[in-house]
Amino acid sequence: DQQVKQNSPSLSVQEGRISILNCDYTNSMFDYFLWYKKYPAEGPTFLISISSIKDKNEDGRFTVFLNKSAKHLSLHIVPSQPGDSAVYFCAARNYGGSQGNLIFGKGTKLSVKP
Amino acid sequence: DSGVTQTPKHLITATGQRVTLRCSPRSGDLSVYWYQQSLDQGLQFLIQYYNGEERAKGNILERFSAQQFPDLHSELNLSSLELGDSALYFCASSVVGDSPEAFFGQGTRLTVV
């Protein structure tokens, strides 16, 4: 049973517009949520995280929103750039388990068109 | 560069064989994680080691095993390989504590033929 779900396999956005990537989870015990970006032939790169006690975290063009009641988080990229084209993975940490183990969604492939 | 080094980058082997994947974590990181990414799948957690001891197990097959050595590098051993074991295998390391992020290596692409 998937604890972290990314229901959109792909997303296409025009350069300069907003990209919104979504993620749903089922486990209320997750204490942190993270977003990773992955280019082909490279390992995932950490992008931004949010604690379960917060509802928003911002870092430059990237903002993550957390809605605990809906068990939903989203990553906003504004403005989107062609270099943002990559696969984005949502991940969650279950602090009650292994102290650091991350559970990943299947990813969303973002294409930003010039 | 994440600071996590994985070798080899590519590995092609036959069914029934055994291989060893190696990972050197970032300097100072005590925790090492192994993940498997199959085609069209997310990253599946396999196993975690912390300072030489197994900390957690995920979806790891009995044919697979891992260890972490005193110098903190880790090895993932895959035996009796099957076609379905073909995947990308990632190693990640972290400090373990309040910071949740783990840093990933570039992965080893294993192809079983």
Interface residues (C-beta under 8 A of the other chain):
Chain A: V4 Q6 D31 Y32 L34 Y36 A41 E42 G43 P44 T45 F46 S49 F89 A91 R93 G97 S98 Q99 G100 N101 L102 I103 F104 G105 K106 G107
Chain B: S2 V4 Q6 S31 Y33 Y35 D40 Q41 G42 L43 Q44 F45 Q48 Y50 R55 A56 G58 F90 A92 S94 V96 P100 E101 A102 F103 F104 G105 Q106 G107
